[in-house]
Amino acid sequence: MKKLFGTDGIRGEANSELTPELAFSIGQAAAWYLGQGKGGTILIGRDPRLSGAMLEGALASAIASVGLDVRLAGIITTPGLAWVTSHHPQAIAGAMISASHNPMEDNGLKFVNPQGIKLADAQEREIEDIYHNRLADIPRPIGKGVGRIYRDESLVQGYCDYLVSTVEQPLNLRVLIDCANGSASAIARQVLERAGAIVDVIHADPDGININRCCGSTHPGTVATAVAQGKYDLGLAL
């Protein structure tokens, strides 16, 4: 029996290893296990990879088919998804679709509990067992029992507001951020400028294909050179 969950969720080449069919089936197994027949809401976030919307659709459909509601946060960082999950009154779990610093061809899926913490190994093993052995036993509600899917743009903004609130004194810094064309591209400047910094960003134009391509934390030389040449106080490579 193939083990699905690794040290950081399920990862693989999108549409080859991590397929929409896998996302749907594992989504049903996770929703059934985490919901325990009591209902609730699962929040879903993703990074800008081209395959993200495809997997988001499969996962959201799966959760709704088990009778749970879904709130789509859209493009959000992994810590952001964890935070909004822990602060949403109806959230029983969160699901993040991302492969972090991996090439754009890859993608990943992991779940967090209501406190925003990655599921325990025992919980992941239980979901895998349902996926492999008990998927046909999952009840399929009809009529009013089917879950609803909402797109909730307020989730990302709530996370930004929280980040700014943690800064006690203005950040009197000139900062350069390499966003790696990833999930923080739309919020990094906003958050740090609201916190008092003077901010420039590079590689903050995700198109679904350019994530991590010759930029970001796997290529720190780019931002290091720019910081030295531009006389910044700080450089960040995401």
Solvent accessible surface area in square Angstrom, and as a share of the most:
residue,aa,sasa,rsa
1,M,173,0.77
2,K,152,0.64
3,K,138,0.58
4,L,26,0.13
5,F,4,0.01
6,G,41,0.39
7,T,136,0.79
8,D,51,0.27
9,G,3,0.03
10,I,7,0.03
11,R,87,0.32
12,G,11,0.11
13,E,78,0.35
14,A,16,0.12
15,N,98,0.50
16,S,70,0.45
17,E,108,0.49
18,L,1,0.01
19,T,32,0.18
20,P,32,0.20
21,E,123,0.55
22,L,23,0.12
23,A,2,0.02
24,F,62,0.26
25,S,23,0.15
26,I,0,0.00
27,G,0,0.00
28,Q,11,0.05
29,A,0,0.00
30,A,0,0.00
31,A,0,0.00
32,W,68,0.24
33,Y,48,0.18
34,L,30,0.15
35,G,4,0.04
36,Q,113,0.50
37,G,77,0.74
38,K,177,0.75
39,G,25,0.24
40,G,32,0.30
41,T,8,0.05
42,I,0,0.00
43,L,0,0.00
44,I,0,0.00
45,G,0,0.00
46,R,40,0.14
47,D,5,0.02
48,P,10,0.06
49,R,1,0.01
50,L,120,0.60
51,S,17,0.11
52,G,0,0.00
53,A,53,0.41
54,M,71,0.32
55,L,3,0.02
56,E,8,0.04
57,G,37,0.36
58,A,15,0.12
59,L,1,0.00
60,A,3,0.02
61,S,53,0.34
62,A,0,0.00
63,I,0,0.00
64,A,7,0.06
65,S,19,0.12
66,V,18,0.10
67,G,26,0.25
68,L,8,0.04
69,D,44,0.23
70,V,0,0.00
71,R,66,0.24
72,L,12,0.06
73,A,7,0.05
74,G,11,0.11
75,I,70,0.36
76,I,1,0.01
77,T,27,0.16
78,T,45,0.26
79,P,84,0.53
80,G,0,0.00
81,L,1,0.01
82,A,23,0.17
83,W,54,0.19
84,V,6,0.03
85,T,1,0.01
86,S,45,0.29
87,H,111,0.50
88,H,31,0.14
89,P,116,0.73
90,Q,104,0.46
91,A,11,0.09
92,I,38,0.20
93,A,0,0.00
94,G,0,0.00
95,A,0,0.00
96,M,4,0.02
97,I,2,0.01
98,S,18,0.12
99,A,0,0.00
100,S,57,0.37
101,H,103,0.46
102,N,34,0.18
103,P,81,0.51
104,M,37,0.16
105,E,94,0.42
106,D,32,0.16
107,N,0,0.00
108,G,0,0.00
109,L,5,0.02
110,K,37,0.16
111,F,1,0.00
112,V,8,0.05
113,N,29,0.15
114,P,56,0.35
115,Q,118,0.52
116,G,13,0.12
117,I,109,0.55
118,K,67,0.28
119,L,4,0.02
120,A,57,0.44
121,D,89,0.46
122,A,58,0.45
123,Q,53,0.24
124,E,8,0.04
125,R,145,0.53
126,E,60,0.27
127,I,0,0.00
128,E,16,0.07
129,D,51,0.26
130,I,6,0.03
131,Y,53,0.20
132,H,62,0.28
133,N,91,0.46
134,R,82,0.30
135,L,50,0.25
136,A,105,0.81
137,D,91,0.47
138,I,10,0.05
139,P,84,0.53
140,R,148,0.54
141,P,43,0.27
142,I,151,0.77
143,G,66,0.63
144,K,211,0.90
145,G,34,0.32
146,V,72,0.41
147,G,10,0.10
148,R,162,0.59
149,I,80,0.41
150,Y,83,0.31
151,R,144,0.53
152,D,23,0.12
153,E,139,0.62
154,S,73,0.47
155,L,18,0.09
156,V,25,0.15
157,Q,77,0.34
158,G,26,0.25
159,Y,18,0.07
160,C,0,0.00
161,D,64,0.33
162,Y,84,0.32
163,L,51,0.25
164,V,28,0.16
165,S,82,0.53
166,T,75,0.44
167,V,50,0.29
168,E,169,0.76
169,Q,140,0.62
170,P,92,0.58
171,L,53,0.27
172,N,131,0.67
173,L,68,0.34
174,R,87,0.32
175,V,3,0.01
176,L,4,0.02
177,I,3,0.01
178,D,0,0.00
179,C,1,0.01
180,A,4,0.03
181,N,10,0.05
182,G,8,0.08
183,S,18,0.12
184,A,13,0.10
185,S,16,0.10
186,A,91,0.70
187,I,17,0.09
188,A,11,0.09
189,R,96,0.35
190,Q,55,0.24
191,V,17,0.09
192,L,34,0.17
193,E,80,0.36
194,R,113,0.41
195,A,8,0.06
196,G,34,0.32
197,A,8,0.06
198,I,117,0.60
199,V,5,0.03
200,D,51,0.26
201,V,36,0.21
202,I,49,0.25
203,H,63,0.28
204,A,22,0.17
205,D,114,0.59
206,P,49,0.31
207,D,91,0.47
208,G,7,0.07
209,I,85,0.43
210,N,19,0.10
211,I,9,0.04
212,N,22,0.12
213,R,143,0.52
214,C,90,0.54
215,C,0,0.00
216,G,0,0.00
217,S,60,0.39
218,T,65,0.38
219,H,78,0.35
220,P,75,0.47
221,G,45,0.44
222,T,56,0.32
223,V,10,0.05
224,A,59,0.46
225,T,72,0.42
226,A,30,0.23
227,V,30,0.17
228,A,80,0.62
229,Q,143,0.64
230,G,25,0.24
231,K,175,0.74
232,Y,36,0.14
233,D,92,0.48
234,L,74,0.37
235,G,27,0.26
236,L,62,0.31
237,A,31,0.24
238,L,84,0.42
